């Protein structure tokens, strides 16, 4: 069997991802393609971690169901009303659009940080997938508090997983979408089946007493010892902003620039309500049972194996892959800005190698929450800057894409906005002793929007008086 | 041929989910449920790649 022929990969050498030009109208994709991609992407190995998190932190059943409902609606709207319209208007990646706004030197800093953060995320996914393969091969993996690799067998598993992910990502958007579309119909069924099948072991005898058992034995409202109490607000904010870098941070412009219409942002709802609603609820149910069986520190692989056997382990492996693939793809686009003449597939291979090396260190998974907080802090202000520049500036008489217009290499107003928004966001986080790192993304985004309008006005006023050639 | 492959694929998806409902109403034990789920998984991945990518290619070409 010719794998390249089956996957339609013969044209990999001439793959064109439109990194530095708008996606032509002839290349836009249908709605179902986005559904397949995002449904797969948002059912990740981490769903086996986040669902249990709410159980461990004592969320009540009512708070969980309502918080997830509202949070996921807000996330879907953020993609539909903020990210997709910006992507369809410009048909550019966030990286190239940002270069037009802030100049090559400043965007290079952003690209480097972004590429690194994407690589870290991909590394975490490689680690999660490897945890399931470790169970299949009877190789003991590191615990959630481990920092360094503990065995050669484990490192070899990581390298094998990383190699497959990097190769698939190398073939570009089409193959990433194809890879996701193969897993997308099957994976949610594993989560749903596993969640349903363990309910009798918790005492559920039918839909009639589900709510009673849910309150008494699953989401009891009482955190386990040593964990803080999470409320409705924690659940809602987490569901809304855990992907904030992708929607209000506009990273998913890289994906939605292929959308025919901005309304295709609604496709994200499939990912949210399957991955971040049903899957979080299902994995929470599984976690409650594992806790009752005496395992107080379960791994994603252990939870999946208990709920669905070998198929559950395959699900964890696939869930990690389908998230890591588009993540490495995005990292490739980010770094492409630094090396515009280099083939994207070569860059993707290099990033895959970096991510695989990082994945060998379990600290990438055990400190994932801190990384996500940092990611939110970096990405949110940039999203605000790009959105204001695209949509508001033409309406208030300011010049969009200033760096491109006057050949700026380093737009000071963007740099000032970015640094100030990150600093104030972090200060607010520390000052209010917020126990939830995602809380800082929203104030940073709003501060960046306001500050950028003010600084851009002063900057463009200065340039127009000096050169008298600047006009919107 | 495509029709047969698709049928096996969809049967695989049914086998992945349906046994869970049987466990829920008490007519199937957990070990059998996990076995049927694995059989369903194998059916899906052994057949879906042969038609799902062709369908995607056809829909892409119809767009261009």
Interface residues (C-beta under 8 A of the other chain):
Chain A: X6 X7 X8 X26 X27 X28 X29 X30 X32 X33 X174 X177 X178 X181 X182 X185 X186 X189 X190 X192 X193 X194 X196 X197 X199 X200 X201 X204 X206 X308 X309 X310 X311 X314
Chain B: X12 X13 X16 X17 X19 X20 X21 X23 X24 X25 X26 X30 X33 X34 X35 X37 X38 X40 X41 X44 X45 X48 X49 X50 X52 X53 X56 X57 X59 X60 X63 X64
